[in-house]
């Protein structure tokens, strides 16, 4: 596909794929009705596309992930799941297609770059964090809302934040549940660059082009070494891992999570019951 070609549409048009520069494949989340929230079709399309692009025959040397309509992503699309189906469907979305997409992005052998043109929240922020580098528009906000919703986040997701910004900042992000601005995210190391709105696309493509032009054996080798070192430091005993998984599972069946989601949708303060 040439840089001028019309983007290919996947997931009913909610994921667009094009090649804006030599060796660069861009995945654009386009789900404006839900603020680019991540649903099954989008996540499955990301996973399958990354599988195709990771083949030895692929000419892709860098994957750029971004969002359309002035947004990156508002996270998981669980806000409108009926209450009686919430536990099963919400956990299924987060535990399978979301995890698979994140893992596929993190395991992609060549460099990846997230370009954030708008607010980047919850699972959208973890998706960006699974990329090697991140560039944010200077006036956006980034945040993790589990504390405001009653959700226990996955230990694998929290590990990504610990690796990126350390324990002190991870606690602040997850326990306060506040949003931070892009300049703060830059000082934390949550993003690598901040750019003005008018310059964001150009800065993103400049970095993507540089990543794609560097020595491929060095890029794939260094990515593998970094991943192996981080993985070695993050190993948990099996019984501890099972305990953490159960904490997360229990939050999906809690009344507090349902109340948190309702309160968020209704723009009111939640009434927590601790159960």
C-alpha positions as CSV (number, residue, x, y, z in Angstrom):
1,X,0.0,0.0,0.0
2,X,1.4,3.4,-0.9
3,X,1.3,6.4,1.5
4,X,-1.5,7.9,-0.5
5,X,-3.7,4.8,-0.6
6,X,-7.1,4.7,1.1
7,X,-6.9,3.1,4.5
8,X,-8.1,-0.5,4.7
9,X,-11.0,-1.0,7.1
10,X,-11.3,-3.8,9.7
11,X,-13.7,-4.4,12.6
12,X,-16.7,-2.8,10.7
13,X,-14.6,0.3,10.0
14,X,-13.5,0.8,13.6
15,X,-9.9,0.0,12.9
16,X,-8.1,1.6,9.9
17,X,-4.8,0.4,8.5
18,X,-2.5,2.4,6.2
19,X,1.2,2.9,5.4
20,X,2.0,6.6,5.9
21,X,5.7,6.2,5.3
22,X,8.1,3.5,4.1
23,X,8.2,0.6,6.5
24,X,5.6,2.2,8.8
25,X,2.1,0.6,9.2
26,X,-0.4,2.7,11.1
27,X,-3.3,1.3,13.0
28,X,-6.0,3.9,13.7
29,X,-8.8,3.3,16.2
30,X,-12.0,4.9,14.8
31,X,-15.0,4.4,17.1
32,X,-16.3,7.9,17.7
33,X,-19.7,6.9,19.1
34,X,-17.8,5.3,22.1
35,X,-14.8,7.7,22.3
36,X,-12.7,5.0,20.6
37,X,-13.5,2.5,23.3
38,X,-12.0,-0.9,22.7
39,X,-14.5,-3.7,21.9
40,X,-14.2,-7.3,20.7
41,X,-13.9,-6.6,16.9
42,X,-11.3,-3.8,17.4
43,X,-9.2,-5.9,19.7
44,X,-9.4,-9.0,17.6
45,X,-8.5,-7.0,14.5
46,X,-5.4,-5.5,16.3
47,X,-4.3,-9.0,17.3
48,X,-4.7,-10.6,13.9
49,X,-3.1,-7.6,12.1
50,X,-0.1,-7.7,14.3
51,X,0.2,-11.4,13.7
52,X,0.3,-10.8,9.9
53,X,2.8,-7.9,10.3
54,X,5.2,-9.9,12.4
55,X,5.9,-12.5,9.7
56,X,9.4,-12.6,8.3
57,X,8.1,-11.6,4.9
58,X,6.4,-8.4,6.1
59,X,7.9,-5.1,5.0
60,X,6.7,-3.4,8.2
61,X,9.6,-2.1,10.3
62,X,7.5,0.0,12.7
63,X,3.9,-0.1,13.8
64,X,2.2,3.2,14.8
65,X,-1.0,3.0,16.8
66,X,-3.2,6.1,17.1
67,X,-6.8,7.2,17.3
68,X,-9.1,9.2,15.0
69,X,-11.6,12.0,15.8
70,X,-9.3,13.8,18.3
71,X,-9.2,10.8,20.7
72,X,-6.9,7.9,21.4
73,X,-9.1,5.6,23.5
74,X,-11.4,5.7,26.5
75,X,-10.6,2.1,27.4
76,X,-12.7,-1.0,27.6
77,X,-16.2,-0.8,26.1
78,X,-18.1,-2.2,29.1
79,X,-20.3,0.8,30.0
80,X,-23.5,-0.5,28.3
81,X,-23.4,-4.2,29.3
82,X,-26.7,-5.2,30.9
83,X,-26.4,-5.6,34.7
84,X,-27.5,-9.2,34.6
85,X,-24.7,-10.1,32.1
86,X,-22.1,-7.7,33.4
87,X,-19.7,-10.1,35.3
88,X,-19.4,-12.6,32.6
89,X,-19.2,-10.3,29.6
90,X,-17.0,-7.7,31.1
91,X,-14.5,-10.2,32.5
92,X,-14.5,-12.0,29.1
93,X,-13.7,-8.9,27.2
94,X,-10.9,-7.9,29.6
95,X,-9.5,-11.4,30.1
96,X,-9.3,-12.5,26.5
97,X,-9.4,-10.2,23.5
98,X,-7.9,-7.2,25.5
99,X,-5.2,-9.3,27.0
100,X,-4.4,-10.9,23.6
101,X,-4.2,-7.6,21.8
102,X,-1.9,-6.1,24.5
103,X,0.3,-9.2,24.5
104,X,0.5,-9.2,20.7
105,X,1.5,-5.5,20.7
106,X,4.1,-6.0,23.4
107,X,5.5,-9.1,21.7
108,X,5.6,-7.6,18.3
109,X,9.3,-8.1,17.3
110,X,9.8,-4.6,15.7
111,X,9.5,-1.1,17.2
112,X,6.0,0.2,18.1
113,X,4.9,3.8,18.7
114,X,1.7,5.1,20.1
115,X,0.7,8.6,19.0
116,X,-1.9,10.1,21.4
117,X,-4.0,12.9,19.8
118,X,-6.6,13.0,22.6
119,X,-7.5,11.7,26.0
120,X,-6.1,8.3,26.8
121,X,-7.9,6.5,29.6
122,X,-7.9,3.1,31.3
123,X,-7.4,0.2,29.0
124,X,-6.5,2.8,26.3
125,X,-3.6,3.9,28.4
126,X,-2.4,0.3,28.9
127,X,-2.6,-0.2,25.1
128,X,-0.4,2.8,24.6
129,X,2.0,1.6,27.3
130,X,2.4,-1.7,25.6
131,X,4.1,0.2,22.7
132,X,7.8,0.9,22.9
133,X,7.4,4.7,22.7
134,X,4.6,7.2,23.1
135,X,4.1,10.8,21.8
136,X,1.3,12.8,23.3
137,X,-0.5,16.0,22.2
138,X,0.4,18.6,24.8
139,X,-3.2,19.4,25.9
140,X,-4.5,15.9,26.5
141,X,-5.1,14.0,29.7
142,X,-4.2,10.5,30.7
143,X,-5.6,8.4,33.5
144,X,-6.5,5.1,35.1
145,X,-10.0,5.2,36.7
146,X,-10.2,1.8,38.5
147,X,-10.3,3.5,42.0
148,X,-13.4,5.5,40.8
149,X,-15.1,2.4,39.4
150,X,-14.4,-0.3,42.0
151,X,-12.2,-2.4,39.7
152,X,-9.1,-4.4,40.7
153,X,-6.7,-4.0,37.8
154,X,-4.7,-7.0,36.4
155,X,-1.3,-7.7,38.0
156,X,0.1,-8.0,34.5
157,X,-1.2,-4.6,33.6
158,X,0.1,-3.0,36.8
159,X,3.5,-4.6,36.1
160,X,3.6,-2.6,32.9
161,X,3.1,0.6,34.8
162,X,5.6,-0.3,37.5
163,X,8.2,-1.0,34.8
164,X,7.5,2.3,33.1
165,X,7.0,4.8,35.9
166,X,7.9,3.1,39.2
167,X,6.0,2.2,42.3
168,X,5.4,5.7,43.6
169,X,3.8,7.0,40.4
170,X,1.9,3.8,39.8
171,X,0.3,4.1,43.3
172,X,-0.6,7.8,42.6
173,X,-2.1,6.9,39.2
174,X,-4.2,3.9,40.5
175,X,-5.0,4.8,44.1
176,X,-6.1,8.4,43.4
177,X,-7.6,7.6,40.1
178,X,-7.0,11.1,38.8
179,X,-6.2,12.2,35.4
180,X,-2.8,13.8,34.7
181,X,-1.9,16.2,31.9
182,X,0.6,15.4,29.1
183,X,3.5,17.5,30.5
184,X,3.2,15.6,33.9
185,X,3.1,12.3,32.0
186,X,6.3,13.4,30.3
187,X,8.1,14.1,33.6
188,X,6.9,10.7,35.0
189,X,8.2,8.8,31.9
190,X,4.7,7.7,30.9
191,X,5.2,9.3,27.5
192,X,8.5,10.1,25.7
193,X,7.6,13.2,23.8
194,X,4.9,16.0,23.9
195,X,4.0,17.9,20.8
196,X,1.6,20.7,19.9
197,X,-1.6,19.7,18.1
198,X,-0.5,21.0,14.8
199,X,2.8,19.2,15.0
200,X,1.7,15.9,16.5
201,X,1.3,13.9,13.3
202,X,4.6,15.2,11.9
203,X,6.5,14.4,15.1
204,X,4.9,10.9,15.2
205,X,5.8,10.1,11.6
206,X,9.3,11.5,12.1
207,X,9.9,9.2,15.0
208,X,8.2,6.2,13.3
209,X,10.3,6.8,10.2
210,X,13.5,6.8,12.3
211,X,12.5,3.6,14.0
212,X,11.8,2.0,10.7
213,X,15.1,3.1,9.2
214,X,17.3,1.7,11.9
215,X,19.1,-1.6,11.7
216,X,16.4,-4.3,11.9
217,X,18.6,-7.0,13.7
218,X,19.5,-4.4,16.3
219,X,15.9,-3.3,16.8
220,X,14.5,-6.9,17.2
221,X,17.5,-8.0,19.3
222,X,17.4,-5.1,21.7
223,X,13.6,-5.4,22.1
224,X,14.0,-9.1,23.0
225,X,16.8,-8.4,25.5
226,X,14.8,-5.6,27.2
227,X,11.7,-7.8,27.4
228,X,13.6,-10.8,28.8
229,X,15.2,-8.7,31.5
230,X,11.9,-7.1,32.6
231,X,10.2,-10.5,32.6
232,X,12.9,-12.0,34.8
233,X,12.4,-9.3,37.4
234,X,8.6,-9.7,37.3
235,X,8.2,-13.4,38.0
236,X,5.6,-14.3,40.8
237,X,5.2,-17.5,42.7
238,X,2.2,-19.4,41.3
239,X,0.2,-19.2,44.5
240,X,0.6,-15.5,44.7
241,X,-0.3,-15.1,41.0
242,X,-3.5,-17.1,41.6
243,X,-4.4,-14.9,44.6
244,X,-4.0,-11.8,42.5
245,X,-6.1,-13.2,39.7
246,X,-8.9,-14.1,42.3
247,X,-8.8,-10.5,43.6
248,X,-9.5,-9.2,40.1
249,X,-12.1,-11.8,39.4
250,X,-14.0,-11.0,42.6
251,X,-14.1,-7.3,41.7
252,X,-16.1,-8.2,38.5
253,X,-18.8,-9.8,40.6
254,X,-18.9,-7.1,43.2
255,X,-21.8,-4.7,43.7
256,X,-19.3,-1.9,44.0
257,X,-18.2,-2.2,40.4
258,X,-21.8,-2.1,39.1
259,X,-22.4,1.0,41.3
260,X,-19.2,2.6,40.0
261,X,-20.1,2.1,36.4
262,X,-23.7,3.4,37.0
263,X,-22.3,6.4,38.9
264,X,-19.8,7.2,36.1
265,X,-22.5,7.0,33.4
266,X,-24.9,9.2,35.5
267,X,-22.1,11.6,36.4
268,X,-22.7,11.3,40.2
269,X,-20.7,10.3,43.2
270,X,-20.8,6.5,43.8
271,X,-22.2,5.1,47.0
272,X,-19.7,2.4,47.9
273,X,-20.8,-0.6,50.0
274,X,-17.5,-2.5,50.1
275,X,-19.0,-5.6,48.7
